[in-house]
């Protein structure tokens, strides 16, 4: 049967052909129901019957055949058999086409040559392909807009698919080709498009951006695309790739790859360098490129840079922000090219207010050297510069209190960003509970130890073995060197990439941390989830600095003193100043709400007070009220409705305006690599994977497939026609037999 029929779409329904025996069974049962009776006059009837018996039997068998054949043909038609193009029944098959159109909608498709972009050419070509289908014949189309994720339409008629194309708009996302092809085949399989309806046709219209087919990076970066193409190859499906662009192999293109501060912004009035990185993806050097910058909508004087071929250059703008809070930056390359999308970029920059630090002094002294926080306060509040520079831009606002004042109006943690407990003997249980709630809501606590520290009291109130307590480690025994004149401990290792210690990772500055003597400290046992950022060179590799996250906040434990009593750290300004400054800045820094995101990333924001209404302002100035109610979050904050989907498909500045909670700005930017328009030569496609085939626009046969693709057509319509014909013949034959026999009777 294999030469006649290649298979069935609904193979399980082939068993329904067994219903063809039903007329035969009825015939047999009816025969058994009659009982012969002898009757004298019957001999004349029997004699006549013997004369016509052969003809009557032939008539009955023909009638039975027509009935059984009609049922069998109906069952086969429902099972939908198909035959290959070399099958014996290929001449009577009916082939319908299932076409998957994958239209590249990535940012690089915005390349404009003349009056049309690559995307507009791809859509126009898609309409041509749809016009080659026939809706009345049963042809179907599946349209996929491919970007950062595939936007897939349902299987529909060619006419409806053309209307879907009219609603397509290019995205500003990179092309995820693996996801687009996987979605296309999955949709086809769900709709049973593979197999009987004919070879699935997949057509990809793209600009052949090399990075889409050959992503840079380690081999594992290509695995998703390779797996998708392997899956297509196993199914016998080829992807016909059409070039929708007229660009050369390596087009000339400039783009802004990065925008933002060159270093951490310390605070208001502090000098800040804003860096604009320009990349030249083309083969020719671009000289005299004008780079403009807007700060909060105010244009700054443009800078002129030269960008080498396939290289990069920087324009650096010196900015001083007059106030704390969020500020918006917009950079633009004023020398236009054929891909304008990457010639501008936005960034939201947050200028922190002075860091409010509460110093709880557990061992006050009359002079700087004897006061537990004397050196610490000197680092945070240096003398005011006569010229007004350092004083006006001071990044810290320290305040010192005694332990018994903690929790009062003067020592309320809620009024501070960081609380530093220095050599505090112990804390009341109520104070620990207040600190736990404050840290959990996003505060930062630093605990440094000393001779007044009572480990038993601290452990009883602020440490728990399961990690639910405030301390990042259980405080152990006090340890001291035998003779300070002959021995001391030093930092043996530290986490060099940690923000608080990265300054000391530079080999030039590393001795400032690793060579400072430490004479006394407390041993510790960190809780699960805590991390030792710096360890000493004693036999037990004891921790000097321990960190842990506590809900939304952070807790640090310095196991020695912060004054000169147990270590020379405070007497080395080159060590103490960067350590304290970076530790406090990192302590205050929280995950917060990301303000600079790739295009297509949902915007999730939180505010500190209940918002009575939320309005989204898009880059083009259009506004839309967000649906959904704010949700309560930790620390008394409120989570705004998520902004996603089509609302985040455009690069630029967005703003969420709320009634009662102010406004938040966000910047969405395209992937800088989208400006790299280097294209894959069509001849290279087959080398990428055998499932890919390049075709020239318009150079294809009627089916839009390559000549080697297997073609299969369905037989169900022919079988249904035969079934109907057999039913008509059965009715006519049965009526004629009945009429003739009645006449004879």
C-alpha atoms as one frame of an Amber mdcrd trajectory, in Angstrom:
protein
   0.000   0.000   0.000   3.041   2.241   0.473   3.266   2.923  -3.268  -0.368
   4.058  -3.317  -0.741   5.951  -0.038   2.075   7.661   1.819   0.261   7.898
   5.156  -2.667   9.339   7.028  -3.110  12.648   8.857  -5.534  11.010  11.315
  -4.026   7.545  11.340  -6.105   6.450  14.326  -9.319   6.874  12.338  -8.276
   4.289   9.745  -9.737   1.691  12.098 -13.162   3.156  11.305 -13.017   1.353
   7.967 -13.993  -1.748   9.940 -17.509  -0.273   9.964 -17.725  -1.376   6.338
 -18.625  -4.887   7.546 -21.824  -3.588   9.161 -23.982  -4.035   5.986 -22.535
  -7.534   5.571 -23.377  -8.436   9.166 -26.915  -7.081   8.743 -27.266  -9.139
   5.568 -26.093 -12.318   7.296 -28.357 -11.757  10.291 -31.342 -11.176   8.037
 -30.654 -14.443   6.232 -30.693 -16.390   9.477 -34.027 -14.893  10.503 -36.017
 -16.770   7.754 -37.198 -20.376   8.475 -38.047 -22.618   5.471 -41.622 -24.065
   5.443 -42.820 -26.684   3.020 -45.834 -25.705   0.975 -47.141 -27.509  -2.055
 -47.584 -24.444  -4.221 -44.013 -23.291  -3.459 -42.613 -25.706  -5.968 -43.672
 -23.310  -8.773 -42.014 -20.383  -6.974 -38.822 -22.375  -6.375 -38.707 -23.371
  -9.979 -38.963 -19.736 -11.024 -36.364 -18.752  -8.399 -33.913 -21.316  -9.708
 -34.151 -19.671 -13.092 -33.384 -16.129 -11.712 -31.247 -17.041  -8.676 -27.907
 -16.158 -10.240 -29.081 -12.734 -11.374 -30.709 -11.933  -8.010 -27.576 -12.975
  -6.134 -25.418 -10.799  -8.388 -27.758  -7.867  -7.842 -27.667  -8.353  -4.065
 -23.871  -8.669  -3.969 -23.504  -5.503  -6.035 -25.860  -3.654  -3.677 -23.899
  -4.942  -0.651 -20.615  -3.865  -2.252 -21.896  -0.332  -2.863 -23.002   0.007
   0.770 -19.785  -1.336   2.302 -17.583   0.648  -0.096 -19.409   3.884   0.744
 -18.782   3.378   4.459 -15.125   2.427   3.902 -14.510   5.439   1.636 -16.109
   7.779   4.195 -13.861   6.412   6.952 -10.776   6.772   4.752 -11.722  10.346
   3.817 -11.993  11.285   7.509  -8.585   9.651   8.131  -7.193  11.966   5.393
  -4.697   9.816   3.482  -1.966  11.479   1.473   0.384  10.380  -1.259   3.872
  11.473  -2.186   4.630  13.094  -5.525   6.003   9.719  -6.757   3.013   7.759
  -5.456   0.732   5.867  -7.806  -2.204   8.094  -6.813  -0.329  11.404  -7.065
  -2.354  12.316 -10.150  -5.616  12.587  -8.210  -4.234  14.207  -5.042  -5.055
  17.755  -3.998  -2.150  19.715  -2.497  -2.916  22.665  -0.260  -0.178  24.963
   0.949   0.760  25.875   4.488   3.104  28.892   4.414   4.939  30.260   7.466
   6.128  33.834   6.891   8.779  34.988   9.369   9.322  38.739   8.989  12.420
  40.165  10.661  11.244  43.162  12.693  14.506  43.874  14.541  16.090  47.304
  14.891  18.590  46.746  12.068  15.664  46.444   9.623  15.240  50.214   9.966
  18.066  50.692   7.434  16.677  53.062   4.821  17.818  52.978   1.213  15.897
  55.516  -0.852  12.288  55.793   0.270  11.921  52.290   1.759  13.371  50.624
   4.816  14.394  46.978   4.827  11.329  46.226   6.951   8.971  47.877   4.471
  10.494  45.825   1.644  10.071  42.630   3.683   6.378  43.381   4.290   5.793
  44.174   0.604   7.424  40.887  -0.411   5.293  39.028   2.149   2.158  40.375
   0.479   3.402  39.065  -2.858   3.889  35.604  -1.389   0.408  35.652   0.136
  -1.102  36.587  -3.211   0.363  33.348  -4.549  -1.856  31.345  -2.187  -5.458
  30.355  -2.827  -8.004  30.726  -0.061 -10.749  28.727  -1.835  -8.318  25.829
  -2.291  -7.736  25.785   1.476  -4.258  27.362   1.556  -3.301  28.817   4.939
  -0.644  31.167   6.274   1.022  31.739   9.633   2.686  35.142  10.039   5.439
  35.715  12.604   6.903  39.125  13.437  10.359  38.279  14.791  12.107  40.548
  17.260  13.216  40.028  20.838  10.381  37.521  21.014   8.066  36.183  18.250
   4.655  37.777  17.711   2.698  34.940  16.122  -0.665  35.101  14.401  -3.022
  32.095  14.254  -3.229  29.961  11.126  -5.550  31.825   8.814  -6.494  32.436
   5.187  -4.124  34.354   2.877  -6.505  37.328   2.846  -6.652  37.514   6.648
  -2.875  37.108   6.864  -2.444  40.111   4.560  -4.580  42.181   6.937  -2.381
  41.054   9.839   0.665  42.303   7.922  -0.952  45.743   7.708  -0.894  45.938
  11.494   2.803  45.015  11.754   5.236  47.667  12.941   9.008  47.278  13.269
  10.408  46.746  16.733  13.627  48.157  18.147  14.733  44.823  19.554  17.453
  42.407  18.431  16.379  39.394  16.388  15.952  36.133  18.319  15.937  33.871
  15.279  15.896  30.657  17.312  12.722  31.675  19.144  11.000  32.747  15.916
  11.731  29.487  14.094  10.838  27.351  17.104   7.514  29.147  17.479   6.735
  28.745  13.788   7.308  24.992  13.797   5.510  24.501  17.116   2.469  26.325
  15.785   2.554  24.254  12.625   2.724  21.015  14.560  -0.094  22.062  16.868
  -2.280  22.678  13.838  -1.186  19.422  12.180   0.243  21.360   9.262   3.147
  18.961   8.829   2.535  15.805   6.885  -0.586  15.364   4.823  -1.289  18.934
   3.780   2.023  19.093   1.962   5.591  20.021   2.822   5.566  22.920   5.266
   6.918  26.073   3.656   8.901  28.410   5.900   9.993  31.724   4.406  12.285
  34.120   6.331  12.543  37.717   5.125  15.489  39.422   6.802  18.459  41.737
   6.264  20.886  38.827   6.875  22.573  40.599   9.793  25.541  38.358  10.525
  25.120  38.386  14.291  21.600  36.959  13.954  22.925  33.814  12.291  26.405
  33.680  13.828  26.216  35.272  17.302  29.518  36.372  18.745  30.804  34.688
  21.869  31.373  31.126  23.049  29.895  28.198  21.081  27.127  27.698  23.626
  25.700  31.024  22.492  24.634  29.375  19.213  22.958  26.360  20.775  19.320
  27.604  20.729  19.493  28.446  17.023  21.266  25.191  16.210  18.657  23.203
  18.123  15.792  24.953  16.306  17.385  24.324  12.918  18.141  20.705  13.816
  14.483  20.257  14.654  13.456  21.659  11.290  15.980  19.490   9.487  14.670
  16.344  11.194  11.149  17.242  10.038  12.339  17.657   6.462  11.604  21.393
   6.495  13.835  23.972   4.881  13.871  27.656   5.710  13.978  29.713   2.545
  15.795  32.952   3.343  15.189  36.083   1.274  17.369  39.163   1.567  15.107
  42.156   2.225  17.933  44.695   2.312  19.864  46.488  -0.391  22.770  47.393
   1.897  26.363  46.377   1.049  28.103  43.574   2.919  29.497  46.004   5.508
  27.464  49.234   5.474  28.794  52.476   6.854  27.007  53.236  10.138  27.625
  55.238  13.308  25.845  54.590  16.587  25.907  55.595  20.233  26.926  52.490
  22.166  26.910  53.867  25.727  25.866  56.914  27.713  26.330  57.604  31.408
  28.629  58.936  34.138  32.263  57.883  33.905  32.366  57.272  37.670  30.026
  57.190  40.637  28.163  60.444  41.130  28.998  61.612  44.635  26.267  64.179
  45.124  24.978  67.627  44.187  27.525  70.178  42.919  30.197  67.525  42.600
  31.959  67.526  39.226  30.780  64.599  37.097  32.067  63.446  33.733  29.332
  62.164  31.433  30.714  59.807  28.805  29.202  59.293  25.346  30.692  56.359
  23.456  30.356  56.419  19.668  31.050  53.327  17.569  31.848  53.213  13.900
  30.695  49.897  12.423  31.697  50.827   8.889  34.887  50.345   6.891  35.774
  54.051   6.683  36.978  56.540   9.292  34.460  59.249  10.145  36.010  62.623
  10.950  34.382  65.656  12.512  31.424  63.833  14.021  29.273  66.203  16.102
  28.012  64.777  19.406  25.313  66.709  21.272  24.135  66.207  24.859  20.983
  67.386  26.590  20.797  67.428  30.393  17.238  67.675  31.703  16.222  69.030
  28.300  18.923  71.713  28.248  21.355  71.437  25.365  25.080  71.582  26.119
  27.747  72.673  23.620  28.417  69.925  21.091  31.756  68.167  20.830  33.602
  67.058  17.703  35.235  63.620  17.590  36.910  61.432  14.985  35.836  57.790
  14.962  38.211  55.281  13.322  36.913  52.590  10.985  35.360  49.729  12.974
  36.489  51.540  16.119  35.141  53.790  18.822  35.603  57.243  20.306  34.391
  59.088  23.390  32.950  62.520  23.961  33.240  63.548  27.620  31.065  66.334
  29.044  31.862  67.894  32.447  28.574  68.313  34.322  27.692  69.590  37.778
  24.191  68.825  39.013  22.663  71.494  41.213  20.244  69.211  43.016  19.908
  65.640  44.146  17.421  63.307  42.520  16.912  61.940  39.032  18.222  63.675
  35.934  17.731  62.766  32.294  20.474  62.642  29.667  19.992  62.484  25.913
  22.912  62.166  23.509  22.711  62.412  19.749  25.068  62.003  16.811  24.151
  64.833  14.483  25.768  63.318  11.395  22.881  61.362   9.903  23.197  57.950
   8.286  20.842  55.327   6.892  20.049  53.777  10.285  18.923  56.752  12.406
  17.628  54.588  15.241  21.019  54.132  16.935  22.119  57.762  16.505  20.574
  58.754  19.831  20.428  57.303  23.301  18.820  58.252  26.626  19.910  57.640
  30.203  18.413  58.333  33.620  20.995  59.322  36.197  20.363  59.469  39.929
  22.295  62.045  41.932  22.252  60.912  45.557  21.610  63.365  48.350  24.250
  63.531  51.096  24.389  60.171  52.860  22.833  60.451  56.326  24.982  58.460
  58.737  24.106  57.885  62.399  27.211  57.099  64.470  26.383  55.386  67.776
  29.455  55.935  69.951  29.866  53.153  72.493  33.162  54.506  73.897  33.320
  58.333  73.867  36.685  59.963  74.525  37.943  63.416  75.326  40.441  63.483
  72.469  40.251  62.281  68.877  42.561  59.296  69.403  40.558  57.997  72.381
  37.081  58.520  70.959  35.627  55.399  69.299  34.225  57.363  66.347  36.721
  60.237  66.367  38.615  59.183  63.261  35.418  57.965  61.653  33.736  61.331
  62.034  36.820  63.107  60.743  36.672  61.006  57.593  32.977  61.724  57.054
  33.039  65.416  57.994  36.343  66.937  56.917  37.054  70.631  57.529  35.167
  72.973  55.217  37.299  74.212  52.351  37.730  77.975  52.295  36.849  78.027
  48.630  33.569  76.273  49.293  34.430  73.274  47.114  34.607  70.248  49.360
  32.204  71.616  51.955  29.474  72.363  49.469  29.835  68.957  47.818  30.235
  66.942  51.017  28.660  63.542  50.318  28.004  62.639  53.976  25.939  64.084
  56.820  27.093  62.332  60.013  25.514  62.653  63.432  26.840  61.132  66.651
  24.723  59.880  69.560  25.193  57.656  72.586  23.724  54.132  72.719  20.964
  55.127  75.107  19.716  57.702  72.600  19.095  55.066  69.944  15.381  54.941
  69.239  14.672  58.447  70.515  13.782  61.334  68.236  17.458  62.153  67.794
  18.388  58.516  67.162  15.465  57.270  65.080  16.964  55.003  62.357  14.185
  55.965  59.955  15.813  59.393  59.571  19.124  57.897  58.341  20.532  55.850
  55.494  23.229  54.059  57.493  23.602  53.349  61.209  27.100  52.535  62.532
  27.237  50.932  65.989  30.802  51.415  67.218  31.946  49.393  70.276  28.438
  49.336  71.728  28.228  47.047  74.770  24.724  45.745  74.006  21.320  46.881
  72.811  17.908  46.588  74.460  15.567  44.116  72.812  13.278  46.975  71.715
  16.160  48.712  69.942  17.084  45.470  68.144  13.494  45.056  66.943  13.451
  48.631  65.605  16.733  48.054  63.794  15.488  44.779  62.317  12.405  46.466
  60.887  14.449  49.376  59.560  17.086  47.187  57.887  14.398  44.931  56.416
  12.851  47.985  54.749  16.161  48.889  53.072  18.407  50.396  55.733  22.086
  49.545  56.206  23.676  48.625  59.550  27.414  48.465  60.287  28.598  47.006
  63.588  32.228  47.413  64.667  33.382  45.719  67.881  35.726  46.623  70.693
  36.640  46.140  74.333  33.161  47.138  75.576  31.307  44.654  73.365  29.405
  41.983  75.317  29.260  38.961  72.948  26.744  37.052  75.069  24.268  39.926
  75.085  24.682  40.600  71.343  24.264  36.931  70.471  21.198  36.558  72.671
  19.351  39.462  71.061  20.701  39.867  67.522  21.895  36.409  66.430  20.017
  33.242  65.570  21.470  30.017  64.245  18.944  29.850  61.408  20.025  33.254
  60.115  16.836  35.101  61.030  18.667  37.376  63.473  20.193  40.720  62.637
  23.878  39.839  63.002  25.610  38.215  60.021  27.687  36.034  62.366  27.782
  34.742  65.920  30.350  36.694  67.937  32.919  34.380  69.511  35.931  34.939
  71.730  38.191  37.932  71.905  41.596  37.170  70.416  44.809  39.180  70.773
  48.429  38.785  69.687  50.973  38.023  72.395  53.124  41.096  71.786  52.207
  44.023  69.591  55.863  44.841  69.186  56.676  41.424  67.727  53.575  40.141
  65.933  50.287  41.167  64.435  47.642  39.912  62.064  47.116  41.214  58.545
  44.486  40.820  55.844  45.346  37.627  53.993  42.600  37.773  51.357  39.624
  39.887  50.394  36.899  39.906  47.756  38.587  42.092  45.178  35.537  42.690
  43.022  33.301  43.752  45.913  32.220  47.406  45.531  33.429  48.285  49.031
  36.902  46.819  48.443  37.485  47.157  44.709  39.690  50.215  45.324  42.250
  47.954  47.002  42.231  45.448  44.119  44.649  47.738  42.266  48.150  46.352
  42.942  49.311  49.889  43.725  46.829  50.252  46.584  46.544  46.671  47.776
  49.199  47.059  50.528  47.101  49.829  52.075  44.690  47.096  53.181  46.818
  43.954  53.383  49.727  45.478  55.349  47.754  47.246  58.096  48.414  45.574
  61.481  45.468  44.124  63.425  46.255  43.295  67.041  42.903  42.197  68.445
  39.569  40.952  67.070  36.614  38.703  67.840  36.282  35.308  66.234  32.976
  34.760  64.455  30.788  32.038  62.975  28.888  33.393  59.954  25.235  32.462
  59.493  24.024  30.824  56.263  24.007  33.367  53.456  26.645  35.622  55.036
  29.977  36.205  53.312  33.421  37.036  54.691  34.670  39.958  52.590  38.102
  40.065  54.239  39.950  37.400  56.262  43.058  37.561  58.445  46.222  35.501
  58.190  45.844  33.721  61.535  45.644  29.928  61.652  41.832  29.939  61.522
  41.615  32.522  58.706  39.300  34.564  60.901  36.920  37.048  59.271  37.631
  40.752  59.580  34.613  41.972  57.610  31.384  39.992  57.171  28.389  40.989
  55.027  24.868  39.661  54.637  21.639  40.768  53.022  18.762  41.193  55.439
  15.558  41.363  53.429  15.875  44.648  51.477  18.795  45.955  53.524  22.389
  45.021  54.439  24.298  44.299  57.635  28.111  44.422  58.023  30.208  43.203
  60.960  33.737  44.582  61.481  35.306  42.216  64.014  37.942  44.682  65.281
  37.689  48.315  66.345  37.327  51.317  64.089  39.556  53.396  66.396  43.318
  52.886  67.035  42.776  50.609  70.071  43.035  47.258  68.236  44.337  48.165
  64.798  46.439  50.736  62.970  43.758  51.074  60.309  42.444  54.401  61.551
  45.984  55.813  61.655  46.381  55.185  57.925  44.222  57.810  56.211  45.035
  56.327  52.807  43.335  53.144  54.029  40.558  54.479  56.252  39.187  57.107
  53.864  38.544  54.870  50.795  37.429  51.950  52.988  34.847  53.957  54.935
  33.623  55.968  51.934  33.163  52.966  49.681  31.698  50.808  52.443  29.079
  53.438  53.277  28.208  54.070  49.635  27.794  50.377  48.993  25.812  49.959
  52.195  23.347  52.656  51.156  23.062  51.380  47.586  20.057  49.139  47.134
  18.715  47.260  44.164  15.938  49.811  43.840  14.086  50.198  40.582  16.288
  49.840  37.464  15.934  53.007  35.426  17.969  52.089  32.327  16.677  49.038
  30.470  16.903  47.376  27.062  14.005  47.961  24.709  11.229  45.462  25.326
  11.998  45.001  29.033   8.946  45.433  31.283   9.124  48.440  33.605   8.524
  47.468  37.235   8.505  50.421  39.623   7.889  51.069  43.313   7.080  54.266
  45.191   7.186  55.164  48.851   3.630  56.461  49.210   0.314  55.200  47.906
  -0.255  56.414  44.331  -3.808  57.484  43.552  -3.341  57.190  39.801  -0.568
  56.206  37.383  -0.060  57.674  33.912   2.528  56.454  31.420   4.162  59.138
  29.257   5.852  57.615  26.202   8.886  59.024  24.341   6.627  60.611  21.718
   4.702  62.469  24.428   1.560  60.336  24.236  -0.077  59.464  27.537  -1.984
  56.453  28.805  -3.506  55.748  32.206  -2.265  52.395  33.483  -4.844  49.842
  34.483  -4.561  47.823  37.661  -4.226  48.627  41.334  -0.916  49.287  43.130
   0.231  46.345  45.247   1.719  46.638  48.729   5.443  45.788  48.855   7.925
  45.335  51.682   8.985  48.306  53.747   5.744  50.228  53.310   6.326  50.713
  49.587   3.859  50.312  46.736   4.419  48.414  43.504   2.989  50.137  40.433
   1.235  48.243  37.620   3.707  46.618  35.244   4.418  48.421  31.969   5.049
  45.836  29.266   4.275  44.619  25.751   3.768  47.256  23.096   4.215  50.024
  25.665   7.980  49.304  25.910   8.889  48.585  22.285  10.313  52.059  21.565
  13.642  53.480  22.724  13.760  56.809  24.556  12.656  58.404  27.799   9.535
  57.208  29.608   7.891  58.743  32.661   5.477  57.303  35.193   3.456  60.108
  36.749   1.539  59.417  39.941  -0.805  61.479  42.074   0.738  61.749  45.500
   4.015  59.896  44.848   5.739  62.071  42.252   7.148  60.912  38.924   9.732
  58.333  37.892  11.771  58.454  34.688  13.067  55.470  32.737  15.279  55.109
  29.680  14.933  52.263  27.206  17.737  51.773  24.700  18.364  49.470  21.762
  21.119  46.884  21.831  24.262  48.711  20.595  25.178  45.646  18.518  22.119
  46.287  16.336  24.187  49.025  14.727  26.627  46.408  13.459  25.051  45.872
  10.044  27.645  43.460   8.660  25.682  41.030   6.518  25.979  37.342   5.817
  26.503  36.474   2.167  23.641  34.291   0.855  26.188  31.658  -0.176  27.237
  31.308   3.475  23.769  30.250   4.680  24.133  26.594   3.788  27.354  26.549
   5.790  25.492  27.807   8.850  23.066  24.877   8.749  21.662  22.589   6.033
  18.113  23.637   6.993  18.804  27.134   5.613  18.570  27.923   1.909  19.033
  31.294   0.257  16.655  32.286  -2.537  16.547  35.401  -4.655  13.391  37.462
  -4.433  10.889  36.133  -6.954  13.101  33.195  -7.941  10.939  30.310  -6.755
   8.406  27.878  -8.145   4.656  28.002  -7.696   4.867  26.387  -4.278   7.505
  28.785  -3.069   9.703  25.841  -2.114  12.988  24.480  -3.371  13.004  21.744
  -5.982  14.217  19.075  -3.605  11.447  19.580  -1.074   9.087  16.572  -0.853
   5.562  17.325  -2.018   2.544  15.483  -0.757  -1.111  15.857  -1.580  -4.265
  14.755   0.183  -6.774  12.252  -1.217  -9.690  13.020   1.062 -11.628  15.118
  -1.427 -11.404  12.386  -4.080 -12.422   9.765  -1.514 -15.343  11.891  -0.359
 -16.472  12.256  -3.961 -16.271   8.500  -4.496 -18.210   7.938  -1.271 -20.958
  10.257  -2.480 -21.009   8.578  -5.903 -21.291   5.131  -4.328 -24.160   6.316
  -2.119 -26.003   7.694  -5.144 -25.410   4.468  -7.102 -26.544   2.408  -4.115
 -29.757   4.416  -3.878 -30.483   4.180  -7.610 -29.562   0.520  -7.795 -31.643
  -0.375  -4.763 -34.658   1.574  -6.117 -34.373  -0.093  -9.527 -34.139  -3.585
  -8.011 -37.127  -2.948  -5.771 -39.230  -1.546  -8.592 -38.401  -4.440 -10.940
 -39.162  -7.057  -8.351 -42.466  -5.424  -7.446 -43.511  -5.427 -11.090 -42.740
  -9.119 -11.395 -44.616  -9.914  -8.229
